[in-house]
């Protein structure tokens, strides 16, 4: 079986063992996996280095790349972000052992409605934090990967921020739904991110009926309104050579918690859907 550059986030795989994750990768043809970090998941910031090395060996033996550590670190540039830098250092040490390409971080405020008040951000502080995190990442042979999310969802905003950070280890996870939620078309996002796009989160959805609701309603791949074929075509034309990673957010999204929407159904469907696009 040809194994294209498909990956998945282990967000819907709470409680799975490393062996279970390796098995589904091999069975379905996934070549990468992004390991969600946190209680209940396979990896945590306080796990023993020997266990992290053991897990890494299992994936390596099956020729599966650990693309990134999916941390929940969210930076606002405030005085509390020193604690987040300590967490990032722990994630960088874990990434080094697991040979992960990057560490996912968020910036800004999570708000599902446009009329929700947002906490103020200190962009000067965010820039300083990212510069320091980038130095830490480089020292541990990994990178900082900012996800397109919150106030930093668009290529327009992120391109300016990355220019200010000015560090080669600071890159972006292009989550294809969030720039569109904020009104930026894929052609603009892909052009603005350029070679600073390190990883891509794939998903699908439909717009909400309420204009004050920011978040789209998620659907199985191919059943929503996202221009997925266009996104993939634009990325390929841009020279993108990274992974196309399914981020199935059933842990957070009620619309994805219905019968027949578990990994046993969704993962093989994703492979078939992407094979049809990339054939």
C-alpha positions as a Markdown table, in Angstrom:
| # | Residue | x | y | z |
|---|---|---|---|---|
| 1 | Unk | 0.0 | 0.0 | 0.0 |
| 2 | Unk | 1.4 | 3.4 | -1.0 |
| 3 | Unk | 1.5 | 5.6 | 2.1 |
| 4 | Unk | 1.0 | 9.3 | 1.3 |
| 5 | Unk | 1.8 | 12.1 | 3.7 |
| 6 | Unk | -1.4 | 11.6 | 5.8 |
| 7 | Unk | -1.4 | 12.1 | 9.6 |
| 8 | Unk | -4.0 | 12.4 | 12.3 |
| 9 | Unk | -4.2 | 14.1 | 15.7 |
| 10 | Unk | -4.7 | 11.7 | 18.6 |
| 11 | Unk | -7.4 | 14.1 | 20.1 |
| 12 | Unk | -10.1 | 11.4 | 19.5 |
| 13 | Unk | -7.8 | 8.7 | 20.8 |
| 14 | Unk | -8.0 | 9.2 | 24.5 |
| 15 | Unk | -6.9 | 6.1 | 26.4 |
| 16 | Unk | -5.3 | 4.4 | 23.4 |
| 17 | Unk | -2.0 | 2.7 | 23.8 |
| 18 | Unk | 1.0 | 3.3 | 21.5 |
| 19 | Unk | 0.5 | -0.1 | 20.1 |
| 20 | Unk | -3.1 | 0.7 | 19.1 |
| 21 | Unk | -2.0 | 3.9 | 17.5 |
| 22 | Unk | 0.8 | 2.2 | 15.5 |
| 23 | Unk | -1.6 | -0.5 | 14.4 |
| 24 | Unk | -4.2 | 1.9 | 12.9 |
| 25 | Unk | -1.5 | 3.9 | 11.2 |
| 26 | Unk | -0.1 | 0.8 | 9.5 |
| 27 | Unk | -3.5 | -0.7 | 8.7 |
| 28 | Unk | -4.8 | 2.5 | 7.0 |
| 29 | Unk | -1.7 | 4.0 | 5.6 |
| 30 | Unk | -1.0 | 7.0 | 7.9 |
| 31 | Unk | 2.7 | 8.0 | 7.7 |
| 32 | Unk | 2.5 | 10.6 | 10.5 |
| 33 | Unk | 0.8 | 11.2 | 13.9 |
| 34 | Unk | 0.5 | 14.3 | 16.0 |
| 35 | Unk | 0.5 | 13.3 | 19.6 |
| 36 | Unk | -2.0 | 15.3 | 21.8 |
| 37 | Unk | -0.4 | 16.0 | 25.1 |
| 38 | Unk | -2.3 | 15.9 | 28.4 |
| 39 | Unk | -4.0 | 13.8 | 31.0 |
| 40 | Unk | -5.6 | 10.7 | 29.5 |
| 41 | Unk | -3.5 | 10.8 | 26.4 |
| 42 | Unk | -0.4 | 8.8 | 25.4 |
| 43 | Unk | 2.0 | 11.6 | 26.2 |
| 44 | Unk | 2.2 | 14.1 | 29.0 |
| 45 | Unk | 4.8 | 16.7 | 29.9 |
| 46 | Unk | 5.8 | 14.8 | 33.1 |
| 47 | Unk | 6.1 | 11.4 | 31.6 |
| 48 | Unk | 9.4 | 9.5 | 32.1 |
| 49 | Unk | 11.9 | 9.9 | 29.3 |
| 50 | Unk | 12.4 | 6.2 | 29.1 |
| 51 | Unk | 8.7 | 5.7 | 28.3 |
| 52 | Unk | 8.8 | 8.5 | 25.7 |
| 53 | Unk | 11.8 | 6.8 | 24.1 |
| 54 | Unk | 10.0 | 3.4 | 24.1 |
| 55 | Unk | 6.9 | 4.9 | 22.4 |
| 56 | Unk | 9.1 | 6.7 | 19.8 |
| 57 | Unk | 10.8 | 3.4 | 19.0 |
| 58 | Unk | 7.5 | 1.7 | 18.3 |
| 59 | Unk | 6.5 | 4.5 | 15.8 |
| 60 | Unk | 10.0 | 4.5 | 14.2 |
| 61 | Unk | 9.9 | 0.7 | 13.7 |
| 62 | Unk | 6.7 | 1.2 | 11.7 |
| 63 | Unk | 8.1 | 4.1 | 9.7 |
| 64 | Unk | 5.6 | 6.6 | 11.3 |
| 65 | Unk | 6.8 | 10.1 | 11.9 |
| 66 | Unk | 5.7 | 11.9 | 15.1 |
| 67 | Unk | 4.9 | 15.2 | 13.4 |
| 68 | Unk | 4.4 | 17.3 | 16.5 |
| 69 | Unk | 3.5 | 17.5 | 20.1 |
| 70 | Unk | 0.0 | 18.9 | 20.3 |
| 71 | Unk | 0.3 | 21.1 | 23.4 |
| 72 | Unk | -2.6 | 23.2 | 24.7 |
| 73 | Unk | -0.3 | 26.1 | 25.5 |
| 74 | Unk | -2.1 | 29.4 | 24.8 |
| 75 | Unk | -0.1 | 32.7 | 24.9 |
| 76 | Unk | -1.5 | 36.1 | 25.5 |
| 77 | Unk | 1.6 | 38.0 | 26.3 |
| 78 | Unk | 0.7 | 38.6 | 29.9 |
| 79 | Unk | 2.6 | 38.2 | 33.1 |
| 80 | Unk | 1.4 | 34.6 | 33.4 |
| 81 | Unk | 3.2 | 33.5 | 30.3 |
| 82 | Unk | 6.5 | 32.9 | 32.1 |
| 83 | Unk | 4.8 | 29.8 | 33.5 |
| 84 | Unk | 3.8 | 28.8 | 29.9 |
| 85 | Unk | 7.5 | 29.1 | 28.9 |
| 86 | Unk | 8.3 | 26.5 | 31.6 |
| 87 | Unk | 5.7 | 24.3 | 30.1 |
| 88 | Unk | 7.1 | 24.9 | 26.6 |
| 89 | Unk | 10.6 | 23.9 | 27.8 |
| 90 | Unk | 9.1 | 20.6 | 29.1 |
| 91 | Unk | 7.4 | 20.1 | 25.8 |
| 92 | Unk | 10.6 | 20.8 | 23.9 |
| 93 | Unk | 12.5 | 18.2 | 26.0 |
| 94 | Unk | 9.7 | 15.7 | 25.2 |
| 95 | Unk | 9.8 | 16.7 | 21.5 |
| 96 | Unk | 13.6 | 16.1 | 21.4 |
| 97 | Unk | 13.2 | 12.6 | 22.8 |
| 98 | Unk | 10.3 | 11.8 | 20.4 |
| 99 | Unk | 12.0 | 13.5 | 17.4 |
| 100 | Unk | 8.9 | 15.6 | 16.9 |
| 101 | Unk | 9.1 | 18.3 | 14.2 |
| 102 | Unk | 7.3 | 20.9 | 16.2 |
| 103 | Unk | 5.3 | 21.9 | 19.2 |
| 104 | Unk | 1.8 | 23.3 | 18.6 |
| 105 | Unk | 0.9 | 26.4 | 20.5 |
| 106 | Unk | -2.1 | 28.8 | 20.4 |
| 107 | Unk | -2.2 | 32.6 | 20.7 |
| 108 | Unk | -5.0 | 34.8 | 21.9 |
| 109 | Unk | -8.6 | 34.2 | 23.1 |
| 110 | Unk | -10.9 | 31.3 | 22.4 |
| 111 | Unk | -14.4 | 32.7 | 21.7 |
| 112 | Unk | -17.2 | 30.9 | 19.8 |
| 113 | Unk | -19.3 | 34.1 | 19.5 |
| 114 | Unk | -18.3 | 37.4 | 17.9 |
| 115 | Unk | -20.1 | 39.4 | 20.6 |
| 116 | Unk | -18.1 | 37.8 | 23.5 |
| 117 | Unk | -15.8 | 40.2 | 25.3 |
| 118 | Unk | -12.2 | 39.3 | 24.8 |
| 119 | Unk | -9.3 | 39.6 | 27.2 |
| 120 | Unk | -6.7 | 42.2 | 26.1 |
| 121 | Unk | -3.6 | 40.9 | 24.4 |
| 122 | Unk | 0.0 | 42.2 | 24.7 |
| 123 | Unk | 1.5 | 41.6 | 21.3 |
| 124 | Unk | 4.9 | 42.9 | 22.4 |
| 125 | Unk | 4.8 | 40.2 | 25.1 |
| 126 | Unk | 3.6 | 37.6 | 22.6 |
| 127 | Unk | 6.6 | 38.5 | 20.2 |
| 128 | Unk | 9.1 | 38.2 | 23.1 |
| 129 | Unk | 7.6 | 34.9 | 24.2 |
| 130 | Unk | 7.7 | 33.4 | 20.7 |
| 131 | Unk | 11.3 | 34.6 | 20.3 |
| 132 | Unk | 12.3 | 32.9 | 23.5 |
| 133 | Unk | 10.3 | 29.8 | 22.8 |
| 134 | Unk | 11.9 | 29.6 | 19.3 |
| 135 | Unk | 15.4 | 29.7 | 20.9 |
| 136 | Unk | 14.4 | 26.9 | 23.3 |
| 137 | Unk | 12.9 | 24.9 | 20.4 |
| 138 | Unk | 16.0 | 25.3 | 18.3 |
| 139 | Unk | 18.2 | 24.1 | 21.2 |
| 140 | Unk | 16.1 | 20.9 | 21.4 |
| 141 | Unk | 16.0 | 20.3 | 17.6 |
| 142 | Unk | 12.3 | 21.2 | 17.2 |
| 143 | Unk | 10.2 | 24.2 | 16.2 |
| 144 | Unk | 7.3 | 26.4 | 17.5 |
| 145 | Unk | 4.2 | 25.8 | 15.4 |
| 146 | Unk | 1.5 | 28.5 | 15.9 |
| 147 | Unk | -2.0 | 27.2 | 14.9 |
| 148 | Unk | -4.1 | 29.6 | 12.8 |
| 149 | Unk | -6.7 | 30.3 | 15.5 |
| 150 | Unk | -8.3 | 33.1 | 17.6 |
| 151 | Unk | -7.1 | 36.6 | 16.9 |
| 152 | Unk | -4.2 | 35.0 | 14.9 |
| 153 | Unk | -6.3 | 32.9 | 12.6 |
| 154 | Unk | -5.4 | 34.6 | 9.3 |
| 155 | Unk | -2.3 | 34.6 | 7.1 |
| 156 | Unk | -2.5 | 38.4 | 7.1 |
| 157 | Unk | -2.1 | 38.7 | 10.8 |
| 158 | Unk | 0.4 | 35.8 | 11.2 |
| 159 | Unk | 2.7 | 37.0 | 8.4 |
| 160 | Unk | 3.1 | 40.3 | 10.2 |
| 161 | Unk | 3.7 | 38.5 | 13.5 |
| 162 | Unk | 6.2 | 36.1 | 12.1 |
| 163 | Unk | 8.1 | 39.0 | 10.5 |
| 164 | Unk | 8.4 | 40.6 | 13.9 |
| 165 | Unk | 9.5 | 37.3 | 15.6 |
| 166 | Unk | 12.1 | 36.8 | 12.9 |
| 167 | Unk | 13.2 | 33.3 | 13.9 |
| 168 | Unk | 13.5 | 30.3 | 11.5 |
| 169 | Unk | 12.1 | 27.9 | 14.2 |
| 170 | Unk | 8.8 | 29.8 | 14.4 |
| 171 | Unk | 6.3 | 28.5 | 11.9 |
| 172 | Unk | 2.6 | 27.8 | 11.4 |
| 173 | Unk | 0.0 | 25.0 | 11.5 |
| 174 | Unk | -2.5 | 26.0 | 8.8 |
| 175 | Unk | -5.9 | 24.9 | 10.2 |
| 176 | Unk | -7.9 | 25.3 | 7.1 |
| 177 | Unk | -11.2 | 26.2 | 8.7 |
| 178 | Unk | -10.2 | 29.1 | 10.9 |
| 179 | Unk | -8.9 | 31.7 | 8.4 |
| 180 | Unk | -12.2 | 31.1 | 6.4 |
| 181 | Unk | -14.2 | 31.7 | 9.6 |
| 182 | Unk | -12.5 | 35.1 | 9.8 |
| 183 | Unk | -13.1 | 36.0 | 6.1 |
| 184 | Unk | -9.8 | 35.1 | 4.5 |
| 185 | Unk | -9.8 | 33.0 | 1.4 |
| 186 | Unk | -7.4 | 30.1 | 1.0 |
| 187 | Unk | -5.5 | 31.7 | -1.9 |
| 188 | Unk | -4.6 | 34.6 | 0.4 |
| 189 | Unk | -3.7 | 32.4 | 3.4 |
| 190 | Unk | -1.5 | 30.1 | 1.5 |
| 191 | Unk | 0.3 | 33.0 | -0.3 |
| 192 | Unk | 0.9 | 34.9 | 2.9 |
| 193 | Unk | 2.2 | 31.9 | 4.9 |
| 194 | Unk | 4.4 | 30.7 | 2.1 |
| 195 | Unk | 7.2 | 28.4 | 3.3 |
| 196 | Unk | 6.4 | 29.2 | 6.9 |
| 197 | Unk | 3.5 | 26.7 | 6.7 |
| 198 | Unk | 4.9 | 23.7 | 8.5 |
| 199 | Unk | 1.8 | 21.5 | 8.9 |
| 200 | Unk | -1.8 | 21.4 | 7.8 |
| 201 | Unk | -4.9 | 20.5 | 9.8 |
| 202 | Unk | -7.7 | 19.1 | 7.6 |
| 203 | Unk | -11.4 | 19.3 | 8.5 |
| 204 | Unk | -14.7 | 20.3 | 7.0 |
| 205 | Unk | -17.8 | 22.2 | 8.1 |
| 206 | Unk | -20.7 | 24.5 | 7.3 |
| 207 | Unk | -21.3 | 28.1 | 8.3 |
| 208 | Unk | -23.5 | 28.7 | 11.4 |
| 209 | Unk | -26.9 | 30.2 | 10.9 |
| 210 | Unk | -26.4 | 32.9 | 13.5 |
| 211 | Unk | -24.0 | 35.7 | 12.3 |
| 212 | Unk | -22.8 | 36.2 | 15.8 |
| 213 | Unk | -21.6 | 32.6 | 16.1 |
| 214 | Unk | -17.9 | 32.6 | 15.1 |
| 215 | Unk | -17.3 | 28.9 | 14.8 |
| 216 | Unk | -18.5 | 26.8 | 11.9 |
| 217 | Unk | -20.4 | 23.6 | 12.4 |
| 218 | Unk | -18.1 | 20.6 | 11.8 |
| 219 | Unk | -18.9 | 17.8 | 9.4 |
| 220 | Unk | -17.2 | 14.6 | 8.1 |
| 221 | Unk | -14.7 | 15.3 | 5.3 |
| 222 | Unk | -16.5 | 16.1 | 2.0 |
| 223 | Unk | -19.9 | 16.9 | 3.6 |
| 224 | Unk | -19.3 | 20.5 | 4.4 |
| 225 | Unk | -18.7 | 23.7 | 2.5 |
| 226 | Unk | -14.9 | 24.1 | 2.8 |
| 227 | Unk | -13.1 | 24.3 | -0.5 |
| 228 | Unk | -10.8 | 21.4 | 0.3 |
| 229 | Unk | -9.8 | 20.5 | -3.2 |
| 230 | Unk | -8.8 | 24.2 | -3.8 |
| 231 | Unk | -6.8 | 24.3 | -0.5 |
| 232 | Unk | -4.9 | 21.1 | -1.4 |
| 233 | Unk | -4.2 | 22.4 | -5.0 |
| 234 | Unk | -3.0 | 25.8 | -3.7 |
| 235 | Unk | -0.7 | 24.1 | -1.2 |
| 236 | Unk | 0.8 | 21.8 | -3.8 |
| 237 | Unk | 1.3 | 24.7 | -6.2 |
| 238 | Unk | 3.0 | 26.6 | -3.3 |
| 239 | Unk | 5.6 | 23.8 | -2.9 |
| 240 | Unk | 4.1 | 22.5 | 0.4 |
| 241 | Unk | 5.6 | 19.1 | 1.1 |
| 242 | Unk | 4.4 | 18.4 | 4.7 |
| 243 | Unk | 1.6 | 16.3 | 6.1 |
| 244 | Unk | -2.2 | 16.6 | 5.7 |
| 245 | Unk | -3.4 | 15.8 | 9.1 |
| 246 | Unk | -7.0 | 15.1 | 10.1 |
| 247 | Unk | -7.9 | 16.9 | 13.3 |
| 248 | Unk | -11.2 | 15.3 | 14.4 |
| 249 | Unk | -12.4 | 17.4 | 17.3 |
| 250 | Unk | -15.0 | 15.0 | 18.7 |
| 251 | Unk | -13.7 | 15.7 | 22.2 |
| 252 | Unk | -14.9 | 19.3 | 22.0 |
| 253 | Unk | -17.6 | 19.3 | 19.3 |
| 254 | Unk | -21.0 | 17.8 | 20.0 |
| 255 | Unk | -21.8 | 17.6 | 16.3 |
| 256 | Unk | -19.0 | 15.1 | 16.0 |
| 257 | Unk | -20.1 | 12.9 | 18.9 |
| 258 | Unk | -22.8 | 11.0 | 17.0 |
| 259 | Unk | -22.9 | 7.2 | 16.3 |
| 260 | Unk | -20.7 | 6.3 | 13.4 |
| 261 | Unk | -18.3 | 9.2 | 13.9 |
| 262 | Unk | -15.6 | 7.3 | 15.9 |
| 263 | Unk | -12.0 | 6.9 | 14.6 |
| 264 | Unk | -12.8 | 3.4 | 13.3 |
| 265 | Unk | -15.1 | 5.1 | 10.7 |
| 266 | Unk | -13.7 | 8.5 | 10.3 |
| 267 | Unk | -10.0 | 7.6 | 9.8 |
| 268 | Unk | -10.5 | 5.2 | 6.9 |
| 269 | Unk | -13.0 | 7.6 | 5.4 |
| 270 | Unk | -10.4 | 10.4 | 5.5 |
| 271 | Unk | -7.8 | 8.2 | 3.7 |
| 272 | Unk | -10.3 | 7.4 | 1.0 |
| 273 | Unk | -11.3 | 11.0 | 0.7 |
| 274 | Unk | -7.8 | 12.3 | 0.4 |
| 275 | Unk | -6.7 | 9.5 | -2.0 |
| 276 | Unk | -9.4 | 10.7 | -4.4 |
| 277 | Unk | -8.1 | 14.3 | -4.2 |
| 278 | Unk | -4.5 | 13.4 | -4.5 |
| 279 | Unk | -4.7 | 10.6 | -7.0 |
